[in-house]
Amino acid sequence: MVRDVTFDQEGGKSESGGEGRLAEEATAWVLRLASGDATDADAAALQRWRRQSPAHRQAFAEAKLLWEVLGPAGDVVRERARVSTAQARVVATRRNAQLGRRAFLGGALAASLAGVGYVGSRPPFRLWPSPGELTADFRTGAGERQTVALADDVSIVMNTRTSIDLRSQASGSRGFELLDGEAAVATKATFEIFAASGRVTASAARFNMRRDQASVCVTCVEGAVRVSRLERFVEVPAGQQVVYDDNGLQQVTPTDVAVATAWERGQLIFRHEPLARVVREIDRYRPGKIVLLNEKLGERDVVATFQLSRIDEAVTNLAQTFGARLRRLPGGMVLLS
């Protein structure tokens, strides 16, 4: 258990050059097998490669597991993909002739998934923006923040991976739709935010609003806001928050505003959170995906503060703190076990 610790985030990468090379080779083998073009000769060559050492076998097992945890995307790829490693290399070369092998292997995975129909829906592991995000009025990428000022009376700070569309109401009030992500809003005039099946209305308040698909969380920092969904509404005063989703509008509860708004100050603060949730939160601020391979590890309790400007080092520090093994793979993929 980590007790009231602020990590200094000075750790480095844990894998050696040899392990990195094996991870790349193992990923290439998995991509080849998943392409549908593998031959008996390829299978025999893979077995020879795996028999070279226990490290080779371990690298292949981890790469295969990473591919499998893609879930439905992996199922479609395994059944329908015909994008071979060679084809993906052509695509990567056209985009950037200077791409190295590590960048290619990461891109090959995205190219394979895109080639089987995932371009039009929420991408697995958020490897690329959805169409809704691409057409939004304002959008931030992984680790980015953006401030949008609407005249002098409304200011919006968009957090990582956030997309919004501006709206003008017939009544003359202004607002926007939160398509995805998180935004901090400060308003001195009547302002409305729509998200999923609900709406937030404020006149003189500061509040934070976060949307994860159909789930929306509203935290009031100053003043008060009204949150409505269908025929129900609640008033949320400062220091309180409410969540709504497909199951309805939940009760208003107290919250730690300093924790909820830490990202505005360039931090992530965790107070007795399971490691699995901590990893999911860190993932929002970096490209790729962190995969927990140990269920018990994911239950470990974390009390920590991380700096967003050095978010990748947070994973290294967590691994060192819990004595976990850390492996980095192409495309921003990380295995934690």
C-alpha positions in Angstrom: 0.0 0.0 0.0 1.2 3.5 -0.8 0.7 5.8 2.2 0.4 9.6 1.5 3.2 9.5 -1.0 3.9 12.1 -3.8 6.1 10.3 -6.3 9.0 12.3 -7.5 8.8 10.5 -10.9 12.5 10.2 -11.5 12.5 6.5 -12.5 13.5 5.4 -15.9 12.5 2.7 -18.3 12.7 -0.8 -16.9 13.3 -2.8 -20.0 16.6 -3.4 -21.6 17.4 -3.0 -25.2 17.3 -6.8 -25.6 13.8 -7.1 -24.1 12.6 -4.3 -26.3 13.9 -6.1 -29.4 12.2 -9.3 -28.3 8.9 -7.5 -27.7 9.0 -6.0 -31.2 9.8 -9.4 -32.8 7.0 -11.1 -30.8 4.5 -8.4 -31.9 5.6 -8.9 -35.6 4.9 -12.6 -35.2 1.4 -12.0 -33.7 0.6 -9.6 -36.5 1.7 -12.1 -39.1 -0.4 -14.9 -37.6 -3.5 -12.7 -37.3 -3.2 -11.5 -40.9 -4.6 -14.8 -42.3 -1.6 -15.2 -44.6 0.6 -17.3 -42.3 2.0 -20.5 -43.9 3.2 -23.8 -42.4 6.7 -22.5 -43.0 5.8 -19.4 -40.9 4.5 -21.7 -38.1 7.8 -23.7 -38.1 9.9 -20.6 -38.1 7.9 -19.2 -35.1 8.5 -22.4 -33.2 12.2 -22.1 -33.8 12.1 -18.5 -32.7 10.3 -19.4 -29.5 12.7 -22.2 -28.7 15.7 -19.9 -28.6 15.1 -19.0 -24.9 12.5 -18.7 -22.1 12.7 -14.9 -22.8 11.5 -15.5 -26.4 8.6 -17.6 -25.2 7.6 -15.1 -22.5 7.7 -12.2 -25.1 5.5 -14.1 -27.5 3.0 -15.1 -24.7 2.7 -11.4 -23.7 2.3 -10.1 -27.2 -0.4 -12.8 -27.9 -2.2 -11.8 -24.7 -2.1 -8.2 -25.5 -3.7 -9.0 -28.9 -6.4 -11.1 -27.3 -7.4 -8.4 -24.8 -8.5 -6.2 -27.7 -11.8 -8.1 -27.2 -14.3 -7.7 -30.0 -11.8 -5.9 -32.1 -9.5 -8.8 -31.8 -12.2 -11.2 -32.8 -13.0 -9.3 -35.9 -9.4 -9.0 -36.8 -8.7 -12.7 -36.3 -11.7 -13.6 -38.5 -11.6 -11.0 -41.2 -8.2 -9.2 -41.3 -6.2 -9.6 -44.5 -3.8 -6.7 -43.7 -0.5 -8.4 -43.6 2.7 -7.1 -42.0 4.0 -6.3 -45.5 0.9 -4.4 -46.5 0.9 -2.4 -43.3 4.6 -1.5 -43.9 3.6 0.0 -47.3 1.0 2.1 -45.6 3.4 3.3 -43.0 6.1 4.0 -45.6 3.7 6.2 -47.6 2.9 8.3 -44.5 6.4 8.8 -43.3 9.5 7.3 -45.0 11.5 7.9 -41.8 9.3 5.7 -39.5 11.4 3.1 -37.7 10.5 -0.4 -36.9 9.0 0.4 -33.5 6.7 3.1 -35.0 5.7 0.7 -37.8 4.7 -2.1 -35.5 2.5 0.2 -33.5 0.9 1.6 -36.7 0.4 -1.9 -38.1 -1.9 -2.7 -35.3 -4.0 0.4 -35.9 -4.0 -0.2 -39.6 -5.3 -3.8 -39.2 -8.1 -2.7 -36.9 -9.1 0.2 -39.2 -9.2 -2.1 -42.2 -12.0 -4.2 -40.6 -14.6 -1.6 -39.9 -13.7 0.1 -36.7 -13.3 3.5 -38.3 -17.0 4.4 -37.8 -17.3 3.6 -34.1 -15.5 4.2 -30.8 -12.0 2.8 -31.5 -10.6 0.0 -29.3 -8.1 1.4 -26.8 -8.9 4.9 -28.5 -6.1 4.3 -31.0 -7.6 6.9 -33.3 -10.3 9.6 -32.9 -13.9 8.7 -33.6 -15.8 10.5 -36.4 -17.7 12.6 -33.8 -14.4 13.8 -32.3 -13.0 14.6 -35.7 -15.9 16.9 -36.6 -16.2 18.6 -33.2 -15.9 22.4 -32.9 -13.1 22.0 -30.4 -11.1 18.8 -29.6 -8.0 17.9 -27.5 -5.7 14.9 -27.9 -4.1 12.7 -25.3 -2.4 14.9 -22.7 -3.6 18.2 -24.2 -5.5 21.1 -22.6 -7.2 23.9 -24.3 -9.0 27.1 -23.1 -12.0 28.4 -25.0 -13.3 31.9 -24.0 -16.8 32.8 -25.0 -16.9 36.6 -24.6 -15.9 37.9 -21.1 -18.5 36.0 -19.1 -17.8 32.3 -19.9 -14.6 30.4 -19.9 -14.1 26.7 -20.7 -11.0 24.6 -20.1 -10.9 21.3 -21.9 -9.1 18.4 -20.4 -7.4 15.5 -22.2 -9.3 13.7 -25.0 -12.2 16.1 -24.9 -14.6 17.1 -27.7 -17.3 19.8 -27.6 -19.8 21.3 -30.1 -21.0 24.9 -29.5 -24.7 25.6 -29.4 -27.0 28.7 -29.5 -30.4 28.2 -28.0 -33.6 29.8 -29.3 -34.1 31.5 -25.9 -30.9 33.4 -26.4 -28.8 31.4 -23.9 -25.5 29.9 -24.9 -24.0 26.5 -24.4 -22.2 23.5 -25.8 -22.5 19.7 -26.1 -19.9 17.7 -24.3 -19.3 14.8 -26.8 -16.6 13.2 -24.8 -14.0 13.9 -22.1 -14.0 16.6 -19.4 -14.3 20.4 -19.1 -14.1 23.0 -16.4 -16.6 25.8 -16.8 -16.7 29.3 -15.2 -19.7 31.4 -16.1 -21.2 34.7 -15.0 -24.2 34.4 -17.4 -26.8 31.7 -18.1 -25.0 28.8 -19.7 -26.1 25.3 -20.6 -24.2 22.1 -21.3 -25.7 19.0 -22.9 -24.2 15.6 -22.4 -25.6 12.1 -23.1 -29.3 12.4 -22.1 -28.9 15.2 -19.6 -28.3 18.9 -19.2 -26.5 21.3 -16.8 -27.7 24.9 -16.3 -25.7 27.5 -14.5 -25.8 31.3 -14.1 -22.9 32.2 -11.8 -20.8 29.2 -11.0 -17.7 27.2 -11.5 -18.1 23.5 -12.1 -16.5 20.5 -13.7 -18.2 18.1 -16.1 -16.9 14.7 -17.2 -18.5 12.3 -19.7 -17.4 8.7 -20.2 -19.7 7.5 -23.0 -23.2 7.4 -21.3 -22.0 8.2 -17.8 -21.7 11.9 -16.8 -20.4 13.4 -13.6 -20.9 17.0 -12.6 -18.9 18.6 -9.7 -19.8 22.1 -8.5 -16.8 24.1 -7.3 -18.4 27.5 -6.7 -22.0 28.7 -6.7 -24.7 26.1 -7.7 -25.8 24.3 -10.9 -28.9 22.5 -11.9 -28.6 19.1 -13.4 -31.6 17.6 -15.2 -32.2 14.3 -17.0 -35.5 13.5 -18.6 -38.2 14.6 -16.1 -36.0 14.9 -13.1 -33.6 17.5 -11.9 -31.4 18.3 -8.8 -29.6 21.3 -7.5 -25.9 20.8 -6.9 -24.2 23.3 -4.5 -20.5 23.9 -4.1 -18.5 20.9 -2.8 -21.1 18.4 -4.1 -21.4 16.2 -7.2 -23.9 14.1 -9.0 -23.7 11.3 -11.6 -26.3 10.3 -14.2 -26.3 7.5 -16.8 -28.7 5.1 -18.5 -30.0 4.1 -15.0 -31.1 7.6 -14.2 -30.0 10.6 -12.0 -28.3 9.5 -8.8 -28.2 11.3 -5.5 -26.1 14.4 -4.9 -23.1 13.6 -2.7 -20.2 15.4 -1.1 -16.8 15.2 -2.9 -13.2 16.3 -2.6 -13.1 19.3 -5.0 -9.3 19.5 -4.8 -9.1 15.9 -6.2 -11.7 16.4 -8.9 -10.1 19.6 -10.2 -6.4 18.6 -9.8 -6.0 18.2 -13.5 -6.5 22.0 -13.9 -3.3 22.4 -11.8 -1.4 19.8 -13.8 -1.8 16.9 -11.4 -3.6 13.6 -10.8 -4.4 13.0 -7.1 -5.6 9.6 -5.8 -6.8 8.9 -2.3 -7.2 5.2 -1.6 -8.1 4.1 -5.1 -7.5 0.6 -6.5 -4.6 0.4 -8.9 -6.8 -0.7 -11.7 -8.7 2.6 -11.6 -5.5 4.5 -11.3 -4.2 2.9 -14.4 -7.4 3.6 -16.3 -7.1 7.3 -15.3 -3.5 7.5 -16.3 -4.4 6.0 -19.7 -6.5 9.0 -20.5 -3.4 11.2 -20.6 -1.2 9.2 -22.8 -1.4 7.4 -26.2 -1.6 3.6 -26.3 -2.9 1.3 -23.5 -1.7 0.0 -20.2 -2.7 -3.6 -19.6 -2.8 -5.1 -16.1 -2.0 -8.8 -16.4 -2.5 -9.5 -12.7 -6.0 -9.1 -11.2 -4.7 -9.0 -7.6 -2.3 -6.3 -8.5 -5.2 -4.2 -9.8 -6.8 -4.4 -6.3 -3.8 -2.8 -4.5 -4.6 0.5 -2.7 -3.0 3.7 -4.0 -2.6 7.1 -2.4 -0.4 9.3 -4.6 0.0 12.5 -6.6 1.4 12.5 -10.1 2.5 15.4 -12.4 0.7 15.3 -15.7 3.8 16.8 -17.4 5.6 13.5 -16.6 2.7 11.1 -16.8 4.7 8.2 -18.4 7.0 8.1 -15.4 4.0 7.5 -13.2 3.7 4.0 -14.6 7.3 3.3 -13.8 6.9 4.5 -10.3 3.8 2.4 -9.7 5.6 -0.7 -11.0 8.6 0.0 -8.7 6.4 0.7 -5.7 4.5 -2.6 -6.0 7.3 -4.7 -7.2 5.5 -5.3 -10.5 7.1 -6.1 -13.8 6.9 -3.5 -16.6 7.2 -4.2 -20.3 6.8 -1.5 -23.0 5.6 -2.6 -26.4 5.2 -0.7 -29.7 2.4 1.8 -30.1 2.4 3.0 -26.5 1.3 -0.4 -25.2 2.5 -1.3 -21.7 2.2 -4.6 -19.8 2.1 -4.5 -16.0 2.3 -7.8 -14.1 
